[in-house]
């Protein structure tokens, strides 16, 4: 597969992200798209916290899943799509920060199965703090009714 086969993956990822209502609901923003890597940022919002006032694990997981899934879009053909089939998240530190950065990177590309790793960071005044990591498995979808690119 070469860059021509993938088409304009950056534009395809931007279009797909704009249709993802879950990311819109939590206020997430697509901030970086490269071959094999995507970053999503999210401002702190008390509506996204759990009972202790820290970012909810479900929000962290959703953002990491999207970052990894969109990273997978950057390495597939333009006529294919992606569905997550499995992931594991490690929550390493409380989600406290003014903003959050979620980065997904391709670990192992493939024609049917893609493995990606994600990292979530809390950003405040000091250096970014690693709060979570994820390993996800994505399935490449082709020709499935109702699932397009």
KAKACOR-V558455 format. One record per pair of residues at least 24 apart in sequence whose ideal C-beta (glycine too) atoms are under 6 Angstrom apart, sorted by the first residue. I is the first residue (numbers start at 1). GAP is how many residues later the second one is. D is the distance in Angstrom with one decimal. If there is no record, write none. Layout:
I;GAP;D
I;GAP;D
This chain:
5;72;5.1
6;72;5.9
7;71;3.3
9;65;4.6
13;57;5.0
13;60;5.1
23;43;5.7
26;33;5.9
28;35;5.9
35;39;5.2
36;38;5.8
36;39;5.9
36;70;4.2
37;34;5.6
37;68;4.7
38;29;5.2
38;32;4.2
38;33;4.5
38;66;5.1
39;64;4.9
40;26;5.9
40;27;4.9
40;62;4.7
41;58;5.9
41;60;5.4
42;58;4.6
43;56;5.4
44;54;5.5
54;40;4.4
54;41;4.7
54;42;5.5
55;40;2.9
57;34;5.7
60;35;6.0
60;60;5.4
60;72;5.0
61;28;4.9
63;39;4.2
64;38;5.3
64;54;4.0
64;56;5.7
64;70;4.1
67;35;4.4
67;36;6.0
67;37;3.3
67;51;5.3
68;36;3.6
68;48;3.7
68;50;4.7
68;68;4.4
69;69;6.0
71;33;3.9
71;34;5.9
71;35;5.3
71;45;5.3
72;42;4.5
72;44;5.8
72;66;4.4
75;31;5.6
75;34;4.5
76;64;5.5
80;60;5.1
80;62;5.0
81;60;4.4
81;66;5.2
81;68;4.7
82;56;4.9
83;56;5.2
83;58;5.6
84;52;5.8
84;54;5.5
85;52;5.3
85;54;4.8
86;51;4.4
87;47;5.7
87;49;3.8
88;47;5.4
89;43;5.9
89;45;4.7
90;43;4.9
91;41;5.2
92;38;6.0
92;39;6.0
93;36;5.9
93;38;4.6
95;27;5.9
95;36;5.2
96;26;5.8
97;25;3.1
97;26;5.2
97;27;4.9
98;26;5.1
99;24;4.4
112;28;5.4
114;24;4.5
